[in-house]
Structure formats: structure tokens, C-alpha cells
Amino acid sequence: MSKRCKIIAIGGGRVMVGGNREPQTLAIDEEIVRLSGRKKPGVLFIPTASEDNSEYCDAIRRVYADHLGCRMQVLLLYRDRPDRATMRNLILGSDIIYVGGGNTLRMMKLWRRLGIDRWLDQARRRGTVLCGLSAGAICWFRQGNSDSRKFADENDKTLIRVTGLGFVDALLCPHYDVEKHRRDSLRDMMRGTPGVAVAVENGTAIEIVDDHYRILTSIRNRNAWRVYWRRGRYYRDRLPAGSDWQLLADLLNPDSV
């Protein structure tokens, strides 16, 4: 079972960018702000997985501060790391916490060493909206299908199981459409993994509020899937996008058809 939470986990896609390139997640970003219930929410961006990439921070700021009118702060852990009291106050004082993509395994190790994981759990219990893309989607789940090895060796395409914070009792797989090798990897990974996986394509997100969920899309014809093994047979069920809320317990139960 999931614990009490407000989570929006995005499978992938471009955030607001310059030039003629269009953002791919804006409709989902707008729902993140709406879910906070505040007119001008405070957003904390945590770019740990990208090693505090400054261009990534600027891109998120253009979405949430410049375009959506939020109050924006960034928690840097690789450069100019604040003291523990400041980190805790930033996390617990935010209405929305957005985690960026990158190296999930390295991010989770650093968070646990610094105590970030415990403060994020406290934020969850306070009703903070927890969201993010790719690594920032995996982190809220029990486990994730992760490409963390490629950050040490760009030629290493091996996908590994990474342990997240466990706020949702499922495995999360991002980029399910654009990174084709994820499909076979997830199939094999779930053979030895209890429960279900939620496979999310770019421009798609799963929104979870307490005991219910729904699928959001910001790009037409994109999907999310429930993936699992049952009695020796492999299943891949498409999760329809729409405004109707569904019971999360039904999603997480592989015997629920």
C-alpha cells in the first residue's frame, strides 16, 4: 500500500527551453502547481541527480518562476551546500518539491548520507507536492528501472534496479517509449520483482493523491503501462489517461484485472 502523499511522477520530456523548441511537460507542470492548492506556491528544485547542473536549474526556473509565477528556490548539494538546518528548512518550508533527472543511484546514496530522505518523508506527511522527472520520478517509488551506470561509462547501456524512498509500493520505469531497450529490461527485471511496475512514457505522468491515482499527458498519444508477472505469464496493461481517479490499491495489486 502507498502511504499518504501527493505525487506527480513524470516519465520524461523537455521542460521549458529557449529558441523554437517547445516544452513537452508544461500541462503536467500546470497540474503540479494546481495540486499545491496555492496561488503562488513555493517551489524547491533539487538537481542532485544532475550534479547541480546550472542550465537545468535555469530551465526549471523559467517554467515555475517566470511562466507559472511560483516562488522558486534551489537546493544544491554538490556546490555551495548549505548547513543541515538550512537544508531541512528549505525542504519542510516548500509547497512543491521538484526533483530533476540524472543519476538516480548516486542521488539516493547522497540523500541517505545527508538525511534528505527523512526530511522528504516529513514533507510528504505535511502534504507537500512531491514531483519530478526521470530520476525525479523514480525516487518516490519503492524501486526504479535506472540507467545510472551510463554516467560512469557512457557505453554501458545496462539498466539496473535502484531503491527509492518507498512512498509508492511499485517499481517506476521512465522513458518507456523513447528508450526502446527499457521494454526488454523491464520485462526481465519484473520477473524477479514482486508487485507491479508503472512504465511511463515521455510527456506522461502518474498523479497520486492518497489512495487514488490518474494518468496525465502533455503530449498526444502517449501512454503509461502497468507491467507485471502473474502465474508465470507476463502482462502489460495500458493505463488510460484522463480526469477520472482510480483506486491505487487496484493498480498495485497484480491480481486485480
C-alpha positions in Angstrom: 0.0 0.0 0.0 1.0 3.6 -0.6 1.4 6.0 2.3 -0.4 9.3 2.4 1.1 11.5 -0.4 0.7 13.9 -3.3 3.0 12.7 -6.0 3.3 13.5 -9.7 6.0 11.3 -11.4 6.9 12.3 -15.0 8.3 9.8 -17.4 10.4 12.3 -19.3 10.3 15.1 -21.8 11.7 18.6 -22.3 10.9 21.3 -19.8 10.8 25.0 -20.9 13.6 25.7 -23.3 14.7 28.6 -25.5 14.6 29.1 -29.2 11.9 27.4 -31.2 11.9 24.2 -29.2 8.6 23.7 -27.4 8.3 22.4 -23.8 6.9 18.9 -23.6 5.7 18.8 -19.9 4.0 22.2 -19.4 0.5 20.8 -19.0 1.8 18.5 -16.3 3.7 21.4 -14.7 0.5 23.3 -14.5 -1.2 20.4 -12.7 1.7 20.3 -10.2 1.0 23.9 -9.3 -2.7 23.4 -9.1 -2.3 20.4 -6.8 -0.4 22.6 -4.3 -3.7 24.5 -3.7 -1.8 27.8 -3.5 -2.0 30.8 -5.8 1.8 31.4 -5.6 3.3 28.3 -4.2 6.9 27.9 -3.0 8.8 25.5 -5.3 12.1 23.8 -4.3 14.1 22.4 -7.1 16.5 19.6 -6.1 19.0 18.9 -9.0 21.1 16.3 -7.2 20.9 13.7 -9.9 22.4 16.1 -12.5 25.2 17.2 -10.0 23.5 20.6 -9.6 23.6 21.4 -13.4 23.1 25.2 -13.6 21.4 25.1 -17.1 18.9 22.6 -15.7 18.2 25.0 -12.7 17.7 27.9 -15.2 15.2 25.8 -17.2 13.1 24.9 -14.2 13.2 28.5 -13.1 11.8 29.6 -16.4 8.9 27.2 -16.0 8.0 27.6 -12.4 9.0 31.2 -11.6 8.9 33.1 -14.9 6.0 31.3 -16.6 3.9 29.9 -13.7 4.5 32.6 -11.2 5.8 30.5 -8.3 8.3 31.4 -5.6 11.4 29.5 -6.6 14.4 28.1 -4.6 17.1 25.6 -5.4 18.8 23.1 -3.0 22.3 22.5 -4.2 24.2 19.5 -2.6 27.3 19.4 -4.8 28.2 23.1 -4.8 27.6 25.6 -2.1 25.9 23.0 0.1 24.0 24.7 3.0 24.1 23.5 6.6 21.7 20.8 7.8 19.3 23.3 9.4 19.0 25.3 6.2 18.5 22.1 4.1 15.8 20.9 6.5 14.0 24.3 6.5 14.1 24.5 2.7 12.5 21.1 2.3 9.9 21.4 5.0 9.1 25.0 4.1 8.2 24.3 0.4 4.7 23.7 -1.1 6.2 21.8 -4.0 9.4 19.8 -4.3 10.6 19.1 -7.8 13.5 16.6 -8.3 15.4 16.7 -11.6 16.6 13.8 -13.7 20.1 12.3 -13.9 21.9 9.6 -11.9 19.3 8.1 -9.6 21.7 5.7 -7.8 24.2 8.5 -6.9 21.4 10.8 -5.8 19.8 8.3 -3.5 23.2 7.5 -1.9 23.9 11.1 -1.2 20.4 11.8 0.1 20.6 9.0 2.6 24.0 10.1 3.8 22.8 13.7 4.4 19.4 12.8 5.8 17.5 14.3 2.9 15.4 11.1 2.6 14.0 11.6 6.2 13.1 15.3 5.6 11.4 14.4 2.3 9.3 11.8 4.2 8.3 14.6 6.7 7.4 16.8 3.8 5.2 14.1 2.4 3.3 13.8 5.7 2.7 17.5 5.7 1.0 17.3 2.3 3.8 18.8 0.1 3.5 18.1 -3.6 6.4 15.7 -4.5 7.2 15.6 -8.2 9.9 15.2 -10.7 11.1 13.7 -14.0 13.0 10.5 -14.7 15.3 10.1 -11.6 12.9 12.6 -10.0 10.0 10.2 -10.7 11.8 7.0 -9.7 12.8 8.4 -6.3 9.3 8.4 -4.8 8.7 4.7 -5.6 10.0 1.5 -3.9 12.3 0.9 -6.8 13.1 2.1 -10.3 14.5 0.9 -13.7 17.5 3.1 -13.9 20.3 4.0 -16.4 22.7 5.2 -13.6 25.6 3.1 -14.9 25.9 5.2 -18.1 27.1 8.2 -16.0 30.3 6.3 -15.2 30.6 4.8 -18.7 28.6 6.3 -21.5 28.9 3.0 -23.4 27.2 1.0 -20.6 23.6 0.6 -21.5 22.8 -1.7 -18.6 19.6 -0.8 -16.7 19.7 -1.6 -13.0 17.2 -1.8 -10.2 17.6 1.2 -7.8 15.9 1.5 -4.4 13.9 4.7 -4.0 12.1 6.3 -1.0 9.2 3.8 -1.0 6.4 6.2 -0.8 4.6 4.2 -3.5 4.9 0.4 -3.4 5.8 -0.2 -7.0 8.7 0.0 -9.4 8.8 3.0 -11.8 10.3 2.9 -15.3 10.7 6.3 -17.1 11.3 7.0 -20.8 9.4 3.8 -21.7 8.7 4.9 -25.3 11.9 6.7 -26.4 14.5 4.4 -24.9 13.4 1.1 -26.5 15.8 -1.1 -24.5 13.8 -0.3 -21.4 11.0 -2.7 -22.5 13.0 -5.9 -22.5 14.9 -4.7 -19.4 11.7 -4.1 -17.5 10.2 -7.4 -18.6 13.3 -9.2 -17.3 13.6 -7.1 -14.1 10.0 -7.7 -13.1 10.4 -11.4 -13.4 12.2 -11.4 -10.1 10.4 -8.4 -8.6 7.2 -8.7 -6.5 4.3 -6.5 -7.3 3.9 -4.2 -10.3 5.9 -1.7 -12.3 4.5 1.5 -13.7 6.1 2.3 -17.1 5.7 5.9 -18.0 6.4 7.4 -21.5 7.8 10.9 -22.1 5.1 13.6 -21.8 3.2 11.3 -19.4 2.9 11.2 -15.6 1.2 9.3 -12.9 -0.5 11.6 -10.4 -1.2 10.0 -6.9 -3.2 11.6 -4.2 -3.5 9.5 -1.1 -5.4 6.3 -2.2 -6.2 7.3 -5.8 -4.3 7.8 -9.0 -4.8 9.0 -12.6 -2.6 9.3 -15.7 -1.7 12.7 -17.1 -0.4 13.5 -20.6 1.1 16.6 -22.1 1.9 15.0 -25.5 -0.8 13.4 -27.6 -0.9 9.6 -28.0 1.5 9.0 -25.1 0.8 6.3 -22.5 1.5 4.7 -19.2 1.5 1.0 -18.5 1.2 -1.5 -15.7 3.8 -4.3 -16.1 3.9 -7.5 -14.0 4.2 -11.2 -14.0 1.4 -13.5 -12.7 1.5 -17.2 -12.5 4.4 -17.4 -15.0 2.8 -15.1 -17.6 3.9 -11.6 -18.5 1.3 -8.8 -18.6 1.5 -5.2 -20.0 -1.7 -3.3 -19.3 -2.2 0.2 -20.8 -3.4 2.7 -18.2 -5.8 5.1 -19.9 -5.2 8.8 -19.4 -8.0 11.0 -18.2 -9.6 13.0 -15.4 -11.2 10.0 -13.6 -9.5 8.9 -10.4 -8.9 5.2 -9.9 -8.1 3.2 -6.7 -4.3 3.0 -6.2 -4.8 -0.4 -4.4 -6.2 -1.9 -7.7 -3.2 -0.6 -9.6 -0.7 -2.1 -7.2 -2.3 -5.5 -7.0 -1.2 -7.8 -9.8 -4.2 -10.0 -9.2 -6.6 -7.1 -9.9 -7.7 -7.3 -13.6 
